[in-house]
Each structure stands twice: as C-alpha cells, then as structure tokens.
C-alpha cells in the first residue's frame, strides 16, 4: 500500500508516523518527505492488512491532515 500524508508541517507528523508503524511492527519502505508549495507530503510504502488500514486512518485523521492509501504492487523480499 502506498501512503501519502499531506500536512502543513511534517516536523511533528514524521515522528508520529514512524512511531505508529514501529509500534504495530510494520516496516516502512521508500520513506520520503517533499514540500509542495506550503504543504508537506510524507510518502511511503507498507504492507498492511485491512484492519491496519483502519487503524492508520483512526490514528492520523484530524483537521489539516489528508491521508491517501493507494494499492500498489510490491516485490516480495
């Protein structure tokens, strides 16, 4: 799953994203932060179940934060 989190500031959001996935023992791949205009975009890949997708949305959804989850083909390691 490709995750794209858009926020006004990645300073507080990056540690929160990393901590959430670490606490749930989910490995993040291709982690990157980009600035587009006045928005910061945090993007990464992770293998998650449907239940974990719901947990991500619950944990990170709030005003000022946009979360996209897009299915992607991932190579088995």
N, CA, C and O atoms as a MOPAC input file, in Angstrom:
PM7 MOZYME 1SCF
protein

 N      0.85900 1    -1.16600 1     0.00000 1
 C      0.00000 1     0.00000 1     0.00000 1
 C      0.90600 1     1.23000 1     0.00000 1
 O      1.86800 1     1.30000 1     0.76500 1
 N      0.59700 1     2.18400 1    -0.84900 1
 C      1.29100 1     3.47000 1    -0.86500 1
 C      0.49900 1     4.42900 1     0.01500 1
 O     -0.70400 1     4.61300 1    -0.16700 1
 N      1.18700 1     5.02700 1     0.96200 1
 C      0.57400 1     6.01900 1     1.84500 1
 C      1.09100 1     7.39100 1     1.47900 1
 O      2.28900 1     7.56800 1     1.25600 1
 N      0.19700 1     8.36700 1     1.41400 1
 C      0.57300 1     9.75100 1     1.15400 1
 C     -0.16100 1    10.61300 1     2.17600 1
 O     -1.38900 1    10.69200 1     2.17500 1
 N      0.61000 1    11.25500 1     3.04400 1
 C      0.05700 1    12.09800 1     4.09700 1
 C      0.42400 1    13.53900 1     3.76900 1
 O      1.60500 1    13.86300 1     3.64000 1
 N     -0.56800 1    14.39800 1     3.63400 1
 C     -0.34100 1    15.80800 1     3.32700 1
 C     -0.69800 1    16.63500 1     4.55900 1
 O     -1.77400 1    16.47900 1     5.13700 1
 N      0.22500 1    17.52100 1     4.95000 1
 C      0.03500 1    18.32000 1     6.15600 1
 C      0.72200 1    19.66900 1     5.98400 1
 O      1.52400 1    19.85200 1     5.06900 1
 N      0.40500 1    20.60500 1     6.86300 1
 C      1.05500 1    21.91700 1     6.81400 1
 C      2.50500 1    21.84000 1     7.27700 1
 O      3.34700 1    22.61000 1     6.81400 1
 N      2.80000 1    20.91900 1     8.18600 1
 C      4.15900 1    20.78400 1     8.70700 1
 C      4.47900 1    19.32200 1     8.98700 1
 O      3.74600 1    18.64300 1     9.70600 1
 N      5.57100 1    18.84600 1     8.41600 1
 C      5.98700 1    17.46100 1     8.62700 1
 C      6.79300 1    17.29800 1     9.91100 1
 O      7.08400 1    16.17100 1    10.31400 1
 N      7.15400 1    18.39000 1    10.55200 1
 C      8.03000 1    18.33200 1    11.72500 1
 C      7.44500 1    17.44300 1    12.81800 1
 O      8.16000 1    16.61100 1    13.37800 1
 N      6.16600 1    17.60100 1    13.13200 1
 C      5.53300 1    16.78400 1    14.16300 1
 C      5.00100 1    15.46900 1    13.59100 1
 O      4.93200 1    14.46600 1    14.30200 1
 N      4.63200 1    15.47100 1    12.32800 1
 C      3.96800 1    14.31300 1    11.73400 1
 C      4.93300 1    13.16500 1    11.43900 1
 O      4.55600 1    12.00300 1    11.59200 1
 N      6.15600 1    13.45200 1    11.02500 1
 C      7.10000 1    12.38600 1    10.69100 1
 C      7.35500 1    11.47000 1    11.89500 1
 O      7.23000 1    10.25300 1    11.75800 1
 N      7.70900 1    12.00900 1    13.06700 1
 C      7.90900 1    11.11400 1    14.21700 1
 C      6.64500 1    10.32800 1    14.58600 1
 O      6.73200 1     9.17800 1    15.01600 1
 N      5.48200 1    10.94400 1    14.41900 1
 C      4.22400 1    10.26600 1    14.73000 1
 C      3.98800 1     9.09100 1    13.78100 1
 O      3.59600 1     8.00700 1    14.21300 1
 N      4.22700 1     9.31000 1    12.49700 1
 C      4.06000 1     8.23900 1    11.51000 1
 C      5.02400 1     7.09300 1    11.81200 1
 O      4.62000 1     5.93100 1    11.85700 1
 N      6.29000 1     7.42200 1    12.01700 1
 C      7.29500 1     6.39300 1    12.28800 1
 C      6.95600 1     5.61400 1    13.55600 1
 O      7.06000 1     4.38800 1    13.57500 1
 N      6.55600 1     6.31000 1    14.60700 1
 C      6.21800 1     5.65500 1    15.87500 1
 C      5.01200 1     4.73100 1    15.72000 1
 O      5.01400 1     3.61500 1    16.23700 1
 N      3.98500 1     5.19400 1    15.01000 1
 C      2.78700 1     4.37200 1    14.82700 1
 C      3.13800 1     3.05200 1    14.14900 1
 O      2.75000 1     1.98400 1    14.62400 1
 N      3.86700 1     3.12400 1    13.04800 1
 C      4.18700 1     1.91200 1    12.30100 1
 C      5.15800 1     1.02100 1    13.07700 1
 O      5.06200 1    -0.20400 1    13.00600 1
 N      6.08100 1     1.61900 1    13.80800 1
 C      7.00600 1     0.83500 1    14.63400 1
 C      6.23300 1     0.11700 1    15.74100 1
 O      6.47500 1    -1.06300 1    15.99400 1
 N      5.31100 1     0.81200 1    16.39900 1
 C      4.50400 1     0.22100 1    17.46800 1
 C      3.65800 1    -0.95100 1    16.97100 1
 O      3.32800 1    -1.85100 1    17.74300 1
 N      3.30800 1    -0.94000 1    15.68500 1
 C      2.49900 1    -2.01000 1    15.10000 1
 C      3.36100 1    -3.00500 1    14.31500 1
 O      2.83800 1    -3.84800 1    13.58700 1
 N      4.67600 1    -2.89800 1    14.47000 1
 C      5.64200 1    -3.80800 1    13.81600 1
 C      5.43500 1    -3.88700 1    12.30600 1
 O      5.47500 1    -4.96500 1    11.71400 1
 N      5.21200 1    -2.72800 1    11.69800 1
 C      5.02400 1    -2.64100 1    10.25200 1
 C      6.23000 1    -1.90400 1     9.66500 1
 O      6.54900 1    -0.78400 1    10.06200 1
 N      6.88700 1    -2.55900 1     8.71600 1
 C      8.06900 1    -1.98500 1     8.08500 1
 C      7.66000 1    -0.93800 1     7.03800 1
 O      6.76300 1    -1.17000 1     6.22700 1
 N      8.33100 1     0.20800 1     7.07500 1
 C      8.11800 1     1.26400 1     6.08300 1
 C      9.20800 1     1.17500 1     5.02300 1
 O     10.37400 1     0.95500 1     5.34900 1
 N      8.84000 1     1.34500 1     3.76400 1
 C      9.78700 1     1.37000 1     2.65200 1
 C      9.62200 1     2.67000 1     1.87300 1
 O      8.54900 1     3.27200 1     1.86200 1
 N     10.68800 1     3.08500 1     1.23300 1
 C     10.66500 1     4.25600 1     0.33900 1
 C     10.11400 1     5.50500 1     1.02600 1
 O      9.34300 1     6.25200 1     0.42400 1
 N     10.49800 1     5.73200 1     2.26400 1
 C     10.00400 1     6.87100 1     3.04300 1
 C     10.60400 1     8.16200 1     2.50900 1
 O     11.82000 1     8.26800 1     2.35400 1
 N      9.75400 1     9.14000 1     2.22700 1
 C     10.24700 1    10.42800 1     1.74300 1
 C      9.31600 1    11.55500 1     2.16900 1
 O      8.11800 1    11.36000 1     2.37500 1
 N      9.90000 1    12.73000 1     2.29200 1
 C      9.14100 1    13.93300 1     2.62500 1
 C      9.44000 1    14.96000 1     1.54900 1
 O     10.60100 1    15.23100 1     1.24300 1
 N      8.39400 1    15.52700 1     0.97900 1
 C      8.52600 1    16.54900 1    -0.05600 1
 C      7.73300 1    17.78400 1     0.33500 1
 O      6.74100 1    17.69800 1     1.05800 1
 N      8.18000 1    18.92300 1    -0.14700 1
 C      7.45500 1    20.17200 1     0.07400 1
 C      6.88800 1    20.62700 1    -1.26600 1
 O      7.61100 1    20.77900 1    -2.25000 1
 N      5.57700 1    20.84000 1    -1.27600 1
 C      4.89200 1    21.33100 1    -2.46300 1
 C      4.13900 1    22.58400 1    -2.06600 1
 O      3.11800 1    22.51300 1    -1.38300 1
 N      4.64100 1    23.73100 1    -2.49200 1
 C      4.02800 1    24.98400 1    -2.07500 1
 C      4.17700 1    25.13800 1    -0.57700 1
 O      5.29200 1    25.15300 1    -0.05700 1
 N      3.06000 1    25.25200 1     0.11900 1
 C      3.09500 1    25.39500 1     1.57300 1
 C      2.74100 1    24.09800 1     2.29400 1
 O      2.60200 1    24.08800 1     3.51700 1
 N      2.59600 1    23.01400 1     1.55400 1
 C      2.23600 1    21.71600 1     2.13600 1
 C      3.44100 1    20.78300 1     2.13600 1
 O      4.29500 1    20.85000 1     1.25200 1
 N      3.49400 1    19.91500 1     3.13700 1
 C      4.49300 1    18.86200 1     3.21000 1
 C      3.80000 1    17.54600 1     2.89100 1
 O      2.70500 1    17.27500 1     3.38400 1
 N      4.43900 1    16.73800 1     2.07000 1
 C      3.88600 1    15.44200 1     1.70200 1
 C      4.82800 1    14.35300 1     2.20400 1
 O      5.99500 1    14.30200 1     1.81700 1
 N      4.31000 1    13.48700 1     3.06600 1
 C      5.04400 1    12.34300 1     3.58500 1
 C      4.52200 1    11.13400 1     2.81800 1
 O      3.32400 1    10.85400 1     2.81500 1
 N      5.44000 1    10.42400 1     2.16800 1
 C      5.01300 1     9.30300 1     1.32800 1
 C      5.88200 1     8.08700 1     1.62900 1
 O      7.09200 1     8.20500 1     1.81900 1
 N      5.24100 1     6.90800 1     1.66900 1
 C      5.97200 1     5.67800 1     1.94100 1
 C      5.11000 1     4.48000 1     1.55800 1
 O      3.90200 1     4.60000 1     1.35600 1
 N      5.76100 1     3.32400 1     1.46400 1
 C      5.08900 1     2.06400 1     1.19900 1
 C      5.09600 1     1.22600 1     2.46700 1
 O      6.02500 1     1.31200 1     3.27000 1
 N      4.05400 1     0.41000 1     2.64900 1
 C      3.99700 1    -0.52500 1     3.76600 1
 C      2.99200 1    -1.62800 1     3.43400 1
 O      1.96000 1    -1.38500 1     2.80800 1
 N      3.31800 1    -2.83400 1     3.86400 1
 C      2.38000 1    -3.94400 1     3.72000 1
 C      1.47700 1    -3.95300 1     4.94500 1
 O      1.94200 1    -4.17300 1     6.06300 1
 N      0.18900 1    -3.71500 1     4.73400 1
 C     -0.76500 1    -3.65200 1     5.84200 1
 C     -2.02000 1    -4.45700 1     5.51200 1
 O     -2.37600 1    -4.64300 1     4.34800 1
 N     -2.67200 1    -4.92300 1     6.56200 1
 C     -3.94700 1    -5.61000 1     6.40700 1
 C     -5.06100 1    -4.55300 1     6.34600 1
 O     -4.81800 1    -3.37200 1     6.59400 1
 N     -6.27000 1    -4.98600 1     6.01800 1
 C     -7.39000 1    -4.03800 1     6.01100 1
 C     -7.62800 1    -3.47800 1     7.40500 1
 O     -7.95000 1    -2.29900 1     7.55300 1
 N     -7.47400 1    -4.30100 1     8.41300 1
 C     -7.64500 1    -3.83200 1     9.79900 1
 C     -6.61500 1    -2.74700 1    10.12000 1
 O     -6.94900 1    -1.72700 1    10.72400 1
 N     -5.36600 1    -2.96900 1     9.71600 1
 C     -4.32000 1    -1.97900 1     9.97000 1
 C     -4.58800 1    -0.69000 1     9.20000 1
 O     -4.27400 1     0.39400 1     9.69200 1
 N     -5.15700 1    -0.78800 1     8.01000 1
 C     -5.52100 1     0.41300 1     7.25700 1
 C     -6.48500 1     1.26700 1     8.07300 1
 O     -6.32800 1     2.48500 1     8.16000 1
 N     -7.47300 1     0.62400 1     8.66200 1
 C     -8.43100 1     1.33700 1     9.50800 1
 C     -7.76500 1     1.96600 1    10.72000 1
 O     -8.11500 1     3.07700 1    11.11900 1
 N     -6.80400 1     1.26000 1    11.30800 1
 C     -6.08200 1     1.79300 1    12.46000 1
 C     -5.27600 1     3.02900 1    12.07200 1
 O     -5.20900 1     3.99300 1    12.83500 1
 N     -4.66600 1     3.00300 1    10.89400 1
 C     -3.90700 1     4.16400 1    10.41800 1
 C     -4.83600 1     5.35800 1    10.27600 1
 O     -4.52400 1     6.45100 1    10.74900 1
 N     -5.96900 1     5.15800 1     9.63100 1
 C     -6.92200 1     6.25600 1     9.44900 1
 C     -7.40700 1     6.81100 1    10.78400 1
 O     -7.48200 1     8.02700 1    10.96600 1
 N     -7.73000 1     5.93400 1    11.70000 1
 C     -8.20000 1     6.37300 1    13.01400 1
 C     -7.13000 1     7.16500 1    13.75200 1
 O     -7.42600 1     8.19000 1    14.36700 1
 N     -5.89100 1     6.69600 1    13.69400 1
 C     -4.80500 1     7.32700 1    14.44000 1
 C     -4.37800 1     8.66900 1    13.86400 1
 O     -3.95500 1     9.55300 1    14.60800 1
 N     -4.48000 1     8.83200 1    12.55700 1
 C     -3.88100 1    10.01500 1    11.93500 1
 C     -4.85900 1    11.00300 1    11.32200 1
 O     -4.44500 1    12.07300 1    10.87500 1
 N     -6.12700 1    10.67800 1    11.28800 1
 C     -7.10500 1    11.57900 1    10.68800 1
 C     -7.48900 1    12.67100 1    11.67600 1
 O     -7.94200 1    12.40200 1    12.78900 1
 N     -7.29800 1    13.89900 1    11.24000 1
 C     -7.70600 1    15.07200 1    12.01300 1
 C     -7.66900 1    16.28800 1    11.08400 1
 O     -7.11900 1    16.20400 1     9.98600 1
 N     -8.23500 1    17.39500 1    11.50200 1
 C     -8.25300 1    18.57400 1    10.63600 1
 C     -6.84100 1    18.98100 1    10.20500 1
 O     -5.90800 1    18.98700 1    11.00900 1
 N     -6.70900 1    19.31500 1     8.94000 1
 C     -5.42800 1    19.78100 1     8.40700 1
 C     -4.53300 1    18.68200 1     7.87100 1
 O     -3.45800 1    18.96400 1     7.34100 1
 N     -4.96500 1    17.41400 1     8.00100 1
 C     -4.16400 1    16.29700 1     7.51900 1
 C     -4.98800 1    15.49000 1     6.52400 1
 O     -6.11900 1    15.09400 1     6.80700 1
 N     -4.40500 1    15.25600 1     5.36700 1
 C     -5.03900 1    14.44600 1     4.34000 1
 C     -4.24600 1    13.14900 1     4.20300 1
 O     -3.02000 1    13.17800 1     4.09400 1
 N     -4.94300 1    12.01100 1     4.20800 1
 C     -4.28400 1    10.72000 1     4.08600 1
 C     -4.85200 1     9.98500 1     2.87600 1
 O     -6.06400 1     9.82300 1     2.74000 1
 N     -3.95300 1     9.54800 1     2.00500 1
 C     -4.33900 1     8.73000 1     0.86700 1
 C     -3.68200 1     7.36500 1     1.03100 1
 O     -2.51900 1     7.27400 1     1.42400 1
 N     -4.42500 1     6.30800 1     0.73000 1
 C     -3.88300 1     4.95200 1     0.72400 1
 C     -4.18600 1     4.36300 1    -0.64800 1
 O     -5.34400 1     4.18700 1    -1.02600 1
 N     -3.13000 1     4.06500 1    -1.37900 1
 C     -3.28900 1     3.58900 1    -2.74300 1
 C     -2.66100 1     2.20900 1    -2.89500 1
 O     -1.50000 1     2.01700 1    -2.53500 1
 N     -3.40800 1     1.25200 1    -3.41900 1
 C     -2.83800 1    -0.08300 1    -3.60100 1
 C     -1.72300 1    -0.05300 1    -4.64100 1
 O     -1.85500 1     0.58300 1    -5.68700 1
 N     -0.63900 1    -0.73500 1    -4.34900 1
 C      0.48400 1    -0.84700 1    -5.28800 1
 C      0.99600 1    -2.28000 1    -5.28500 1
 O      0.87700 1    -2.99300 1    -4.28900 1
 N      1.55900 1    -2.68600 1    -6.39900 1
 C      2.21600 1    -3.97800 1    -6.48500 1
 C      3.57900 1    -3.85100 1    -5.83800 1
 O      4.35800 1    -2.95900 1    -6.17500 1
 N      3.86400 1    -4.75300 1    -4.89900 1
 C      5.17400 1    -4.72300 1    -4.22600 1
 C      5.90300 1    -6.01800 1    -4.51000 1
 O      5.29100 1    -7.08100 1    -4.61800 1
 N      7.21500 1    -5.92100 1    -4.62900 1
 C      8.05400 1    -7.09300 1    -4.85400 1
 C      8.25000 1    -7.84500 1    -3.55300 1
 O      8.51400 1    -7.23400 1    -2.51800 1
 N      8.12600 1    -9.14900 1    -3.59000 1
 C      8.40800 1    -9.95900 1    -2.39500 1
 C      9.90400 1    -9.93000 1    -2.13200 1
 O     10.71400 1   -10.00800 1    -3.05700 1
 N     10.26300 1    -9.81500 1    -0.84500 1
 C     11.68600 1    -9.75000 1    -0.49900 1
 C     12.23600 1   -11.12000 1    -0.23900 1
 O     13.42000 1   -11.26200 1     0.06600 1

